[in-house]
């Protein structure tokens, strides 16, 4: 029996986050482990009578195989068909579902970065010219990273998604306006003393329109204004590689020293 909470998430993604409309081209990008959510989202999109639905199903092992086997010429090939598809898409919905968060640990990060640089124009096109949203479907692997059982993580995830996003958006707007009036940000904690200027920068409220769940307010510092040092006490996993104990030292906006205890 399908979890009714999945259908609710799908409705939020289609109606609130991306506001799918009739006669639009919608791409649904999904990992194989997100099948229950993919089918629920697909159902919701079909109900909106789109012009076309493009379904891109991704198997977790594909990326691992690519970086194991691809030579330098393949790393540098630009996927022009992907760009064409993105340019002709109105809405993009991404559904991740990790079966192994460390799958790419053995891949040279320079190869990952090289490929990401080639594909960056496609990401930029999507971010700038489509309505898009991404979420991560609860799996055993992600629950393990959170030190939870799968059922605990599912409860955590669904509680975070199934809220009144329009109300939260209004609440966040008040905080965004406060930061928009600000000129300088200072972060102080143990092993951290960082200052930066945000004067003239645009402050953005993420209210569930591009990430789900969300709730952050962000901006960027003036490039040459960051001064000081920061130590991160929480590990991060990016492209299958865990980094921990990261410390960065900044002078005039540039990292002049960096180290980590792992990764």
C-alpha positions in Angstrom: 0.0 0.0 0.0 1.4 3.4 -1.0 2.3 5.9 1.7 -0.3 8.7 1.3 2.3 11.2 2.3 4.1 10.6 -1.0 1.1 11.9 -2.9 1.0 15.0 -0.8 4.7 15.7 -1.6 4.0 15.3 -5.3 1.1 17.7 -5.1 3.3 20.3 -3.3 6.1 19.9 -5.9 3.7 20.3 -8.9 1.2 22.9 -7.6 3.3 25.0 -5.3 7.0 24.6 -6.1 6.8 24.6 -9.9 3.2 25.6 -10.6 2.8 23.3 -13.6 0.4 24.7 -16.2 -1.4 23.4 -19.2 0.5 23.0 -22.4 3.9 23.3 -20.8 6.9 21.0 -21.4 7.8 19.2 -18.1 10.9 17.2 -17.4 10.9 14.8 -14.5 14.4 13.6 -13.6 14.5 10.7 -11.1 16.8 8.2 -9.6 15.5 4.6 -9.7 15.1 4.6 -5.9 12.6 7.5 -6.1 10.1 5.4 -8.1 7.2 5.8 -5.7 7.6 9.6 -5.7 8.3 9.7 -9.4 5.0 7.9 -10.2 3.1 10.3 -7.9 4.6 13.3 -9.5 4.0 11.9 -13.0 0.3 11.4 -12.1 0.0 15.0 -10.9 1.7 16.4 -14.0 -0.5 14.4 -16.3 -3.6 15.8 -14.6 -2.4 19.3 -15.5 -2.6 18.5 -19.3 1.0 19.4 -20.2 2.2 19.7 -23.8 4.8 17.1 -23.2 6.4 15.1 -20.3 10.0 14.1 -20.6 11.0 11.3 -18.2 14.7 10.9 -17.4 15.3 7.9 -15.1 18.8 7.5 -13.7 20.4 4.4 -12.3 22.9 5.1 -9.5 25.6 2.9 -11.0 25.7 4.9 -14.3 27.7 7.8 -13.0 30.2 5.4 -11.3 30.6 3.5 -14.6 31.1 6.7 -16.6 33.9 8.0 -14.4 35.6 4.6 -14.4 35.5 4.1 -18.1 35.4 7.6 -19.8 38.6 8.9 -21.3 39.6 12.6 -21.4 37.8 13.2 -24.6 34.5 11.9 -23.1 35.0 14.0 -20.0 35.2 17.1 -22.2 32.4 16.4 -24.6 29.5 18.9 -24.3 26.1 17.1 -24.2 24.4 19.3 -26.8 21.2 17.3 -26.8 20.8 17.8 -23.1 21.2 21.6 -23.7 18.6 21.5 -26.4 16.2 19.7 -24.1 16.8 22.1 -21.3 16.3 25.1 -23.6 12.9 23.7 -24.6 11.7 22.8 -21.1 9.4 24.9 -19.0 9.5 23.0 -15.8 12.2 20.6 -14.3 11.5 18.4 -11.3 14.4 16.5 -9.9 13.9 13.5 -7.6 17.1 12.1 -6.0 17.2 8.8 -4.1 20.7 7.7 -2.9 21.3 4.0 -2.4 25.0 4.7 -1.6 26.2 8.1 -0.6 29.8 7.1 -1.0 29.6 5.6 -4.5 32.0 8.1 -6.0 34.5 8.2 -3.2 37.2 6.4 -5.2 36.8 8.7 -8.2 39.5 11.4 -8.6 37.7 14.7 -7.6 39.5 16.4 -10.4 37.6 14.3 -13.0 34.3 15.1 -11.3 35.1 18.9 -11.4 36.2 18.6 -15.0 32.9 17.1 -16.0 30.9 19.5 -13.9 32.6 22.4 -15.6 31.6 21.1 -19.1 28.0 20.6 -18.0 27.7 23.9 -16.1 26.0 25.8 -19.0 23.2 23.4 -18.9 22.7 23.9 -15.1 22.9 27.6 -15.6 20.2 27.5 -18.4 17.9 25.4 -16.1 18.3 27.7 -13.1 17.8 30.9 -15.1 15.1 29.9 -17.6 13.0 27.2 -16.1 10.9 26.7 -13.1 12.6 24.0 -11.2 12.7 22.1 -7.9 14.7 19.3 -6.4 14.1 17.0 -3.5 15.7 13.8 -2.0 13.4 10.9 -1.5 14.0 9.1 1.8 16.2 6.0 1.5 18.1 3.7 3.9 21.4 5.4 2.8 20.2 8.9 3.6 18.6 7.8 6.9 21.9 6.2 7.9 23.7 9.5 7.2 21.2 11.2 9.6 21.7 8.5 12.3 18.1 7.5 12.0 16.1 4.5 11.0 14.3 4.7 7.7 10.9 5.2 9.4 12.3 7.9 11.6 13.8 9.7 8.6 10.6 9.4 6.6 8.7 11.0 9.4 11.3 13.8 9.6 11.2 14.4 5.9 7.4 14.4 5.5 7.0 16.7 8.4 9.5 19.1 6.9 7.7 19.1 3.5 4.0 19.0 4.4 3.7 22.5 5.8 2.0 25.8 4.9 4.7 27.0 2.4 2.8 30.2 1.6 2.7 31.2 5.2 6.4 30.4 5.7 7.2 32.4 2.6 5.6 35.5 4.2 7.5 34.9 7.4 10.8 34.6 5.6 10.1 37.7 3.6 10.3 39.7 6.8 13.8 38.3 7.6 14.9 38.8 4.0 14.0 42.5 4.1 16.0 42.8 7.3 19.1 41.3 5.7 18.5 43.4 2.6 19.0 46.5 4.7 22.2 45.2 6.2 25.7 46.1 5.2 28.0 43.7 7.0 27.8 40.1 8.3 30.0 38.9 11.2 30.2 35.2 12.2 31.8 34.5 15.5 32.1 31.1 17.3 34.8 28.8 18.6 37.6 28.8 16.0 35.6 31.2 13.8 35.8 34.9 13.3 34.6 35.9 9.9 33.4 39.3 8.5 32.1 40.2 5.0 30.3 43.0 3.3 26.8 42.4 1.7 26.2 46.0 0.9 24.3 46.3 -2.4 23.8 42.6 -2.8 20.5 40.9 -3.5 19.1 38.8 -0.6 17.0 35.8 -1.7 14.4 33.8 0.2 14.3 30.1 -0.6 10.7 29.2 0.3 10.2 25.8 -1.3 10.3 27.0 -4.9 13.6 25.4 -5.8 14.6 23.1 -3.0 12.1 20.9 -1.0 12.2 21.1 1.9 13.7 24.5 2.2 13.7 27.5 4.5 17.0 29.4 3.9 17.7 33.0 3.2 20.9 33.7 1.3 23.1 36.2 -0.4 26.7 36.6 -1.5 29.5 38.8 -0.1 31.4 41.4 -2.0 34.2 39.3 -3.6 37.1 41.1 -1.9 35.5 41.7 1.5 35.8 38.4 3.3 38.3 38.5 6.1 39.1 36.0 8.9 38.8 32.3 9.5 36.1 29.7 9.9 36.0 26.1 11.1 33.2 23.8 10.2 32.1 21.3 12.8 29.6 19.4 10.7 30.7 17.0 7.9 29.5 17.3 4.4 29.1 14.8 1.5 29.5 16.0 -2.0 29.5 13.7 -5.1 30.2 10.7 -2.8 33.1 12.2 -1.0 32.9 13.1 2.7 34.8 16.0 4.0 35.1 16.8 7.7 36.9 19.3 10.0 37.2 21.9 7.2 39.1 25.1 8.1 39.4 28.1 5.8 41.4 31.3 6.2 40.4 34.3 4.1 42.3 37.5 3.1 40.5 40.1 0.8 38.0 37.5 -0.3 40.5 34.7 -1.2 41.2 31.5 0.6 44.9 31.7 1.6 44.9 28.5 3.6 42.7 25.5 3.8 42.8 22.1 5.6 40.5 19.3 6.7 40.7 16.2 8.9 39.1 14.0 6.2 38.5 14.2 2.5 
